[in-house]
Amino acid sequence: MFDKDCVVMESYVYEELYGGRKHFLSISSGDGMLVDLSEDKHPTRLYGWGYTGETLNLSNEGTYFGFVVDGQTDVISYHAGFELAFTLAKGMYFCVPAGPLSIRGGCGIAIASLNYRGMFMVGGPIEKKGRLRYMDGCSDSLLIPPTIKGDPCLNHLHFPPGISQTRHTHPSIRIGVVTSGMGHCEVPENEDGTGEVIKIPLTPGQIFIIPPEGHHSFFTKDNTLDIVAYHPDSDIGPTHDDHPMVNRTYVNGRSARNIEEIRTKVIL
């Protein structure tokens, strides 16, 4: 298991991570802000809590996506004059938009999407495998979906034993944490994707960042591997012109999506 007695570290900043960009970065666990990516194309900050027993108090920075790595966690949100308190177990997750937030007990990570206003959500624990087919025998579940196409999302990736994943990249950052199991990640030695293969062990509680266009692939042998990953953007999701409510509303057998004169023009 991860080291719950780790020392609080100095946080990484955008320049340190992307100034000499690598393909995969292991992030030391700790309390408070761990990584400041507020200068990224998708402004983001990564926080940790519970690794030294401290309460994580967060201000209004957009929307927080969180995951409980271990133990029992109290999430307290203050919004519109009300205090909303929820107790989450290991493997559960949350999305909290706008307003002060306190997180105490257990340990985990919270990711601030600085320019996004999400919808409040609590879910989990994550399941043993994903609901969707992914690649090379892996599966995934969309835990917190994009509210509108293009919005951030939170995903659960499941790797059965014996996985040898195809090397690939992503167009935007990925922030992940290993929730259970064991495996390793392989990345190339050089910036351009060439050179010797470097193997990075993956164990429960490990936090990592994959920079945009970072080359990587995940592998398992005799064990499963589970990862929860934050994506700052998406290419699916509802749009104003394509969502279940409007698509499945009919006037004389015709979808309201295709009747321009009755469509809402402005949300009041």
VEXMI-332809 format. One line per field, with one value per residue: residue number from 0; residue in three letters; x, y, z of N, C-alpha, C in turn. Coordinates in steps of 0.2 Angstrom, whole numbers, always signed. Example, Ala and Ser with C-alpha at 12.3 -4.5 7.8 and 13.67 -1.06 7.14 Angstrom:
BEGIN
seq: c(0;1)
type: c(ALA;SER)
n_X: c(+66;+64)
n_Y: c(-28;-11)
n_Z: c(+39;+35)
ca_X: c(+62;+68)
ca_Y: c(-22;-5)
ca_Z: c(+39;+36)
c_X: c(+66;+64)
c_Y: c(-16;+0)
c_Z: c(+39;+39)
//
This chain:
BEGIN
seq: c(0;1;2;3;4;5;6;7;8;9;10;11;12;13;14;15;16;17;18;19;20;21;22;23;24;25;26;27;28;29;30;31;32;33;34;35;36;37;38;39;40;41;42;43;44;45;46;47;48;49;50;51;52;53;54;55;56;57;58;59;60;61;62;63;64;65;66;67;68;69;70;71;72;73;74;75;76;77;78;79;80;81;82;83;84;85;86;87;88;89;90;91;92;93;94;95;96;97;98;99;100;101;102;103;104;105;106;107;108;109;110;111;112;113;114;115;116;117;118;119;120;121;122;123;124;125;126;127;128;129;130;131;132;133;134;135;136;137;138;139;140;141;142;143;144;145;146;147;148;149;150;151;152;153;154;155;156;157;158;159;160;161;162;163;164;165;166;167;168;169;170;171;172;173;174;175;176;177;178;179;180;181;182;183;184;185;186;187;188;189;190;191;192;193;194;195;196;197;198;199;200;201;202;203;204;205;206;207;208;209;210;211;212;213;214;215;216;217;218;219;220;221;222;223;224;225;226;227;228;229;230;231;232;233;234;235;236;237;238;239;240;241;242;243;244;245;246;247;248;249;250;251;252;253;254;255;256;257;258;259;260;261;262;263;264;265;266;267)
type: c(MET;PHE;ASP;LYS;ASP;CYS;VAL;VAL;MET;GLU;SER;TYR;VAL;TYR;GLU;GLU;LEU;TYR;GLY;GLY;ARG;LYS;HIS;PHE;LEU;SER;ILE;SER;SER;GLY;ASP;GLY;MET;LEU;VAL;ASP;LEU;SER;GLU;ASP;LYS;HIS;PRO;THR;ARG;LEU;TYR;GLY;TRP;GLY;TYR;THR;GLY;GLU;THR;LEU;ASN;LEU;SER;ASN;GLU;GLY;THR;TYR;PHE;GLY;PHE;VAL;VAL;ASP;GLY;GLN;THR;ASP;VAL;ILE;SER;TYR;HIS;ALA;GLY;PHE;GLU;LEU;ALA;PHE;THR;LEU;ALA;LYS;GLY;MET;TYR;PHE;CYS;VAL;PRO;ALA;GLY;PRO;LEU;SER;ILE;ARG;GLY;GLY;CYS;GLY;ILE;ALA;ILE;ALA;SER;LEU;ASN;TYR;ARG;GLY;MET;PHE;MET;VAL;GLY;GLY;PRO;ILE;GLU;LYS;LYS;GLY;ARG;LEU;ARG;TYR;MET;ASP;GLY;CYS;SER;ASP;SER;LEU;LEU;ILE;PRO;PRO;THR;ILE;LYS;GLY;ASP;PRO;CYS;LEU;ASN;HIS;LEU;HIS;PHE;PRO;PRO;GLY;ILE;SER;GLN;THR;ARG;HIS;THR;HIS;PRO;SER;ILE;ARG;ILE;GLY;VAL;VAL;THR;SER;GLY;MET;GLY;HIS;CYS;GLU;VAL;PRO;GLU;ASN;GLU;ASP;GLY;THR;GLY;GLU;VAL;ILE;LYS;ILE;PRO;LEU;THR;PRO;GLY;GLN;ILE;PHE;ILE;ILE;PRO;PRO;GLU;GLY;HIS;HIS;SER;PHE;PHE;THR;LYS;ASP;ASN;THR;LEU;ASP;ILE;VAL;ALA;TYR;HIS;PRO;ASP;SER;ASP;ILE;GLY;PRO;THR;HIS;ASP;ASP;HIS;PRO;MET;VAL;ASN;ARG;THR;TYR;VAL;ASN;GLY;ARG;SER;ALA;ARG;ASN;ILE;GLU;GLU;ILE;ARG;THR;LYS;VAL;ILE;LEU)
n_X: c(+4;+1;+12;+7;+12;+19;+29;+24;+25;+35;+25;+23;+25;+18;+28;+39;+34;+31;+40;+52;+46;+40;+35;+28;+24;+27;+19;+22;+13;+4;-2;-13;-9;-3;+1;+2;-6;-11;-8;-10;-17;-30;-34;-29;-28;-20;-23;-20;-26;-26;-14;-6;-14;-21;-34;-41;-44;-53;-55;-66;-63;-68;-73;-72;-65;-65;-57;-58;-45;-41;-48;-61;-70;-75;-84;-87;-97;-100;-113;-123;-128;-130;-124;-118;-115;-106;-102;-90;-84;-69;-65;-75;-81;-82;-90;-89;-96;-91;-89;-84;-75;-72;-62;-60;-52;-48;-39;-34;-37;-40;-45;-45;-54;-52;-59;-72;-89;-96;-109;-116;-111;-111;-103;-101;-95;-81;-83;-79;-74;-74;-88;-88;-80;-63;-47;-36;-40;-43;-55;-67;-76;-87;-87;-90;-98;-97;-106;-110;-105;-88;-84;-75;-71;-72;-65;-65;-52;-50;-38;-36;-27;-12;-11;-5;-3;-6;+6;+2;-5;-12;-22;-23;-19;-18;-23;-20;-24;-18;-29;-31;-22;-8;+5;+14;+20;+25;+37;+45;+62;+66;+61;+55;+48;+57;+70;+77;+66;+58;+53;+40;+35;+19;+9;-4;-12;-3;+0;-1;+4;+1;+7;+1;+1;+10;+19;+14;+11;+2;+4;+1;+4;+2;-8;-23;-26;-31;-36;-41;-45;-43;-50;-47;-55;-68;-74;-87;-104;-119;-127;-133;-141;-143;-148;-156;-168;-174;-172;-181;-193;-209;-218;-233;-227;-215;-198;-194;-181;-180;-188;-187;-194;-200;-190;-180;-171;-163;-156;-165)
n_Y: c(-6;+12;+25;+32;+40;+50;+64;+81;+89;+101;+110;+106;+116;+124;+127;+119;+106;+106;+113;+106;+95;+78;+61;+55;+58;+54;+59;+65;+60;+70;+83;+97;+108;+100;+100;+114;+118;+129;+137;+129;+124;+119;+125;+119;+112;+102;+93;+86;+76;+71;+63;+67;+68;+80;+92;+97;+112;+121;+135;+144;+139;+135;+120;+105;+89;+74;+60;+46;+38;+30;+24;+33;+47;+64;+75;+92;+104;+121;+131;+143;+147;+136;+121;+107;+90;+75;+58;+48;+32;+22;+22;+29;+44;+62;+77;+94;+109;+127;+137;+137;+122;+108;+95;+80;+67;+50;+48;+55;+62;+78;+87;+103;+110;+124;+133;+129;+125;+113;+100;+96;+80;+64;+48;+30;+16;+13;+0;-17;-19;-10;-3;+0;-5;-3;-3;-15;-26;-19;-10;+3;+15;+29;+39;+52;+61;+72;+87;+95;+93;+93;+97;+93;+77;+62;+46;+28;+16;-1;-14;-30;-45;-49;-39;-30;-16;-5;+7;+25;+41;+56;+71;+81;+85;+71;+66;+55;+41;+27;+15;+1;-15;-20;-15;-9;+6;+10;+20;+31;+34;+47;+63;+64;+52;+42;+30;+21;+10;+15;+8;+10;+7;+3;+5;+4;+19;+27;+43;+51;+61;+63;+72;+83;+74;+65;+50;+33;+17;+4;-10;-26;-41;-54;-48;-38;-21;-5;+11;+28;+41;+58;+69;+84;+88;+84;+74;+70;+70;+79;+92;+108;+106;+93;+82;+71;+75;+85;+78;+67;+72;+74;+82;+80;+68;+72;+76;+88;+93;+96;+106;+121;+133;+132;+130;+133;+148;+156;+153;+157)
n_Z: c(+0;-1;+6;+20;+29;+23;+19;+18;+2;-8;-20;-37;-52;-67;-76;-71;-74;-88;-94;-97;-104;-100;-103;-93;-77;-60;-46;-30;-15;-4;+7;+3;-10;-24;-37;-49;-62;-68;-79;-90;-105;-102;-88;-72;-56;-44;-29;-13;+1;+18;+20;+29;+39;+39;+37;+21;+15;+4;-8;-18;-34;-46;-51;-42;-44;-36;-28;-17;-10;+1;+16;+26;+21;+25;+16;+15;+9;+6;+1;-6;+7;+13;+22;+16;+19;+17;+19;+13;+7;+4;-13;-18;-26;-31;-37;-35;-37;-37;-23;-5;+1;+12;+16;+24;+34;+30;+14;-1;-18;-25;-39;-46;-58;-66;-74;-75;-72;-64;-60;-45;-38;-31;-30;-33;-23;-35;-48;-51;-64;-80;-88;-102;-117;-121;-126;-132;-123;-112;-101;-97;-87;-87;-75;-70;-80;-95;-93;-104;-121;-123;-110;-94;-87;-77;-76;-74;-76;-81;-80;-85;-79;-88;-98;-112;-118;-132;-137;-135;-136;-128;-132;-122;-105;-93;-77;-65;-53;-45;-40;-36;-37;-47;-59;-73;-81;-98;-105;-118;-120;-125;-130;-142;-144;-147;-143;-128;-119;-104;-89;-78;-62;-56;-42;-28;-24;-30;-38;-53;-68;-85;-97;-111;-126;-122;-123;-120;-112;-104;-93;-87;-77;-68;-60;-58;-63;-58;-62;-58;-68;-73;-86;-94;-104;-117;-131;-133;-128;-122;-132;-136;-147;-148;-138;-125;-120;-130;-142;-140;-139;-146;-159;-167;-172;-176;-171;-159;-160;-173;-176;-178;-175;-162;-154;-139;-138;-129;-113;-99)
ca_X: c(+0;+5;+15;+2;+16;+24;+31;+21;+31;+34;+21;+25;+21;+17;+35;+43;+32;+31;+46;+56;+41;+42;+29;+24;+27;+25;+18;+23;+7;+4;-8;-12;-8;+3;+3;-1;-6;-16;-6;-11;-23;-36;-31;-30;-24;-21;-23;-21;-28;-26;-8;-3;-20;-24;-40;-40;-49;-52;-59;-70;-59;-71;-76;-67;-67;-61;-58;-56;-40;-42;-52;-67;-69;-81;-84;-92;-98;-104;-116;-130;-130;-131;-119;-119;-110;-107;-97;-88;-80;-64;-67;-80;-79;-87;-89;-92;-94;-92;-90;-79;-75;-68;-62;-56;-53;-46;-35;-36;-35;-45;-43;-49;-55;-53;-64;-78;-94;-100;-115;-114;-112;-107;-104;-96;-88;-80;-85;-73;-72;-77;-94;-87;-74;-58;-43;-31;-43;-45;-62;-68;-82;-87;-89;-93;-98;-97;-112;-110;-99;-82;-83;-71;-74;-68;-65;-61;-49;-48;-34;-36;-20;-9;-12;+0;-7;-2;+8;-3;-5;-18;-21;-23;-17;-22;-21;-23;-22;-19;-34;-29;-18;-1;+7;+19;+19;+31;+37;+51;+67;+67;+55;+51;+46;+62;+75;+75;+60;+58;+47;+38;+30;+12;+6;-10;-11;+2;-3;+3;+2;+3;+7;-2;+5;+15;+19;+14;+7;+1;+5;+0;+6;-3;-13;-27;-24;-37;-34;-46;-41;-47;-48;-50;-60;-71;-77;-94;-109;-125;-126;-140;-145;-143;-148;-161;-175;-176;-173;-186;-200;-212;-224;-236;-223;-208;-194;-193;-175;-180;-193;-184;-198;-202;-184;-177;-166;-159;-158;-166)
ca_Y: c(+0;+18;+27;+37;+45;+54;+71;+86;+91;+107;+109;+107;+122;+122;+127;+113;+100;+106;+117;+100;+90;+71;+58;+52;+61;+52;+64;+62;+61;+74;+87;+103;+108;+96;+103;+120;+118;+135;+140;+124;+125;+118;+127;+114;+112;+95;+93;+79;+77;+65;+60;+69;+69;+87;+94;+101;+118;+124;+140;+144;+139;+132;+114;+100;+82;+71;+52;+43;+33;+25;+26;+36;+54;+68;+81;+97;+110;+127;+134;+147;+148;+129;+116;+100;+86;+68;+54;+44;+27;+21;+20;+34;+50;+67;+83;+99;+116;+133;+138;+134;+115;+105;+87;+77;+59;+46;+51;+55;+68;+83;+91;+109;+112;+131;+137;+125;+125;+107;+99;+92;+73;+59;+41;+25;+15;+10;-7;-21;-18;-5;-4;+1;-8;+2;-5;-21;-30;-15;-8;+9;+18;+36;+40;+59;+63;+79;+90;+97;+91;+97;+98;+88;+70;+57;+39;+22;+11;-7;-18;-37;-48;-51;-34;-27;-10;-2;+14;+30;+48;+60;+78;+85;+82;+66;+66;+48;+38;+19;+13;-5;-19;-18;-16;-4;+10;+10;+27;+31;+38;+53;+68;+63;+45;+37;+28;+15;+10;+15;+5;+14;+2;+6;+2;+7;+25;+31;+48;+53;+66;+62;+78;+82;+70;+60;+43;+29;+11;+1;-17;-30;-48;-59;-45;-33;-14;-1;+18;+33;+47;+65;+72;+91;+90;+78;+75;+68;+73;+83;+99;+112;+104;+86;+79;+66;+79;+88;+73;+62;+76;+74;+86;+77;+63;+75;+78;+95;+95;+98;+111;+127;+139;+130;+128;+138;+152;+158;+150;+163)
ca_Z: c(+0;-1;+12;+23;+33;+18;+20;+13;-2;-12;-26;-44;-55;-74;-79;-69;-77;-95;-97;-99;-104;-101;-105;-88;-71;-54;-41;-23;-12;+2;+9;+0;-18;-26;-44;-51;-70;-70;-86;-95;-110;-98;-81;-67;-50;-41;-22;-9;+8;+23;+20;+36;+44;+39;+33;+16;+15;-3;-9;-25;-39;-52;-49;-39;-45;-30;-27;-10;-11;+6;+22;+26;+20;+25;+11;+17;+4;+8;-5;-5;+14;+16;+23;+13;+22;+15;+21;+7;+8;-1;-20;-20;-30;-30;-41;-31;-40;-34;-16;-1;+2;+16;+15;+30;+35;+24;+10;-8;-22;-28;-45;-48;-65;-64;-78;-77;-67;-65;-57;-39;-39;-27;-33;-31;-25;-42;-49;-52;-71;-83;-92;-109;-120;-122;-131;-130;-118;-106;-101;-93;-85;-87;-68;-70;-88;-97;-93;-111;-125;-122;-103;-91;-85;-73;-78;-71;-81;-78;-84;-82;-80;-95;-103;-116;-121;-137;-135;-137;-133;-128;-134;-116;-99;-89;-70;-63;-47;-45;-35;-34;-41;-49;-66;-75;-87;-102;-109;-122;-116;-128;-130;-148;-143;-148;-138;-124;-115;-97;-86;-71;-58;-53;-36;-26;-21;-34;-42;-59;-73;-92;-101;-118;-131;-119;-126;-114;-112;-97;-94;-81;-78;-65;-56;-61;-62;-59;-62;-60;-72;-74;-92;-94;-110;-120;-138;-133;-123;-125;-135;-136;-152;-148;-131;-125;-119;-136;-147;-139;-138;-153;-161;-173;-175;-178;-166;-157;-162;-180;-177;-176;-172;-155;-150;-135;-141;-124;-107;-95)
c_X: c(+4;+7;+10;+6;+21;+24;+27;+27;+29;+30;+24;+21;+22;+24;+39;+41;+33;+36;+51;+51;+43;+35;+25;+28;+23;+25;+18;+16;+9;-2;-7;-11;-2;+6;-1;-1;-11;-14;-7;-17;-30;-33;-34;-26;-25;-19;-23;-23;-27;-20;-4;-8;-23;-30;-38;-46;-48;-57;-63;-65;-62;-75;-71;-70;-62;-62;-55;-51;-41;-45;-58;-67;-75;-79;-89;-92;-102;-107;-123;-132;-131;-125;-121;-114;-112;-101;-96;-83;-74;-67;-73;-77;-84;-85;-93;-90;-95;-93;-85;-80;-70;-68;-57;-57;-51;-40;-37;-34;-41;-42;-48;-48;-57;-58;-70;-83;-98;-106;-113;-116;-108;-108;-100;-99;-87;-81;-78;-70;-76;-83;-93;-80;-69;-53;-38;-34;-45;-52;-62;-75;-82;-90;-93;-93;-98;-104;-114;-104;-94;-80;-78;-75;-70;-70;-62;-59;-48;-44;-34;-29;-18;-10;-6;-2;-2;+0;+3;-1;-12;-17;-21;-21;-21;-19;-24;-20;-23;-24;-33;-25;-11;+0;+13;+17;+26;+31;+44;+56;+68;+61;+51;+48;+51;+66;+73;+69;+61;+52;+46;+33;+24;+10;+0;-8;-6;-2;+2;+0;+5;+2;+4;+3;+11;+14;+19;+10;+7;+1;+3;+2;+1;-8;-17;-24;-30;-34;-40;-42;-46;-45;-51;-55;-63;-73;-84;-98;-114;-123;-133;-144;-146;-142;-155;-168;-178;-177;-179;-193;-202;-218;-227;-231;-216;-204;-193;-186;-175;-185;-191;-188;-200;-196;-182;-171;-161;-161;-159;-165)
c_Y: c(+6;+20;+33;+41;+49;+61;+76;+89;+98;+106;+110;+113;+120;+122;+121;+107;+100;+110;+112;+94;+83;+68;+55;+55;+58;+58;+62;+64;+66;+78;+94;+103;+105;+98;+109;+120;+124;+138;+135;+127;+124;+119;+122;+114;+105;+96;+86;+81;+70;+61;+61;+70;+76;+88;+98;+106;+121;+130;+139;+144;+135;+126;+109;+93;+78;+63;+50;+37;+27;+28;+29;+44;+58;+74;+86;+103;+115;+131;+137;+147;+141;+125;+109;+95;+78;+64;+49;+38;+26;+19;+24;+40;+55;+73;+88;+106;+122;+133;+135;+126;+113;+98;+85;+70;+56;+49;+51;+61;+72;+87;+97;+110;+120;+135;+134;+125;+118;+106;+94;+85;+69;+52;+36;+20;+12;+3;-11;-21;-13;-7;-4;-3;-3;-1;-11;-25;-26;-13;-1;+11;+25;+38;+47;+61;+70;+82;+92;+95;+96;+98;+92;+82;+66;+50;+34;+17;+5;-11;-25;-40;-49;-45;-31;-22;-7;+5;+19;+36;+51;+67;+83;+81;+76;+66;+59;+46;+31;+18;+6;-9;-17;-19;-11;+0;+10;+17;+27;+36;+46;+57;+66;+56;+40;+35;+22;+16;+10;+13;+8;+9;+6;+2;+6;+14;+30;+36;+50;+58;+63;+69;+77;+79;+66;+53;+38;+23;+8;-7;-20;-37;-52;-55;-40;-26;-10;+7;+22;+39;+52;+67;+79;+93;+83;+79;+72;+71;+77;+90;+102;+109;+96;+83;+75;+70;+81;+83;+69;+66;+76;+78;+83;+72;+66;+77;+85;+97;+98;+103;+118;+133;+138;+129;+134;+141;+154;+155;+156;+161)
c_Z: c(+0;+6;+15;+28;+29;+20;+15;+9;-5;-18;-32;-47;-63;-77;-77;-73;-85;-98;-100;-100;-104;-103;-99;-81;-65;-49;-34;-19;-6;+3;+5;-7;-20;-33;-46;-59;-72;-77;-91;-100;-106;-90;-76;-61;-47;-33;-19;-2;+12;+23;+26;+41;+44;+35;+27;+15;+8;-4;-16;-31;-46;-49;-47;-41;-40;-30;-20;-11;-6;+12;+21;+26;+21;+20;+13;+12;+7;+2;-4;+2;+17;+17;+21;+15;+19;+17;+15;+9;+3;-8;-22;-23;-29;-35;-37;-35;-36;-26;-12;+0;+7;+16;+21;+31;+29;+20;+3;-12;-24;-33;-46;-55;-65;-68;-80;-71;-68;-61;-51;-40;-34;-29;-31;-25;-32;-42;-51;-59;-74;-87;-100;-111;-122;-127;-128;-124;-111;-106;-96;-92;-85;-80;-68;-77;-89;-97;-100;-114;-124;-115;-100;-89;-81;-75;-74;-76;-78;-83;-81;-82;-87;-100;-106;-120;-126;-135;-139;-134;-132;-129;-128;-110;-96;-82;-67;-56;-47;-39;-32;-39;-42;-56;-67;-81;-91;-106;-113;-118;-119;-129;-137;-149;-145;-142;-134;-121;-108;-94;-79;-68;-56;-47;-33;-22;-25;-38;-47;-64;-80;-95;-108;-122;-128;-121;-120;-116;-106;-98;-87;-83;-75;-61;-61;-60;-63;-57;-62;-63;-74;-81;-92;-99;-112;-127;-138;-128;-126;-128;-135;-141;-153;-141;-130;-124;-126;-141;-146;-137;-145;-154;-167;-176;-177;-172;-165;-159;-169;-181;-174;-173;-165;-151;-145;-138;-135;-117;-102;-88)
//
